[in-house]
Amino acid sequence: MDDTFAVDVVRGSPTAGETAKGRRLSEGLKAGQRIAKISVITLVAIGIVELIAGQISGSIVATADGIDSLSDAMISLIVFVGLYLATRPANKKFPFGYYKVESFAALIAAIGMVAIGAFIMFHSYESLVSPHKIDQPVLTMVILAAASAVSLHRALQMRKIAHKYDLLSLKTDAKNSIKDGSASIIGFFSVLVASQFGFLQMDAIGGMIIAGYIFSVAYFSLRQSSLTLVDAWQNPGTSDKVKQLVETKFQSESLRVRSVFLRPTGMMAHAEVHLEIDGNKRLADFESLSIQIQNLIHSKFRLIDRISVIPHPKSIDAEMKKAPI
């Protein structure tokens, strides 16, 4: 079979580009771990304070925001664990590394968000049916405003790191933190309307809006992580671009790219490039060609980490086409 001639070019001596990419990935994972750890501590503190405020004031939206903050802390903890495991090197049991653990962590976090959202929605409905007056509204609003400011500041820091290193679970956590900050803003205005304008149901409505926010972020996370875990490539045009790039660059080699398969691994991707080449080509020459193709693809597509180049001799293909059926 042709696949027995596959050359996995990343097993050779690492190039400067590969070394730089490895350093960048390691740097990104460490930065992600640091901000995720800070996020856990911050969210736990905010959640506890909001829950205390909710108990003192009797505000359902303050209690909902506190539960939301604690659930976000759990999500940040899962993200931290996922990023930590992703730094582990490949081994015999996981020959492609632990990158997909990061996507799995995002999936688990999203499932937890759905459960928390349902819990908040249920208690908000109970409060909507039986509204009650909020005690200590000024204190509650101050706490919600402070929680919003801290959450949004941390979210912007997290988002910057997530986009810089393209970390899926950290992007999810950043969106979750933005949601947490905006939920506190909604809580602030809900308490304001309920206490100052006498519309007591607004407290419960604010809780329902927070639950809706949670469901929307959970949907995004479930969609992204699930597609990654089932090896769905979300930008089909990339394969055509890789094919065109290789054929244009190596026209003098008289090769044709039969197909390019891309497989997401979480924060990175693996590529499998099938070539039609001269069947009489020496193995040493093909290995040199494979390394050149690897370097070319790495230089243009920074998210493609591992590349396998699989040759298909033209002479064998021609004989198979001539053979009677």
Helices and strands as residue ranges (DSSP letters): G 2-5, E 7-8, G 9-11, H 16-57, H 60-86, H 99-129, H 137-165, H 168-196, H 201-229, H 237-249, G 251-253, E 256-264, E 269-277, H 283-300, E 304-313, H 314-322
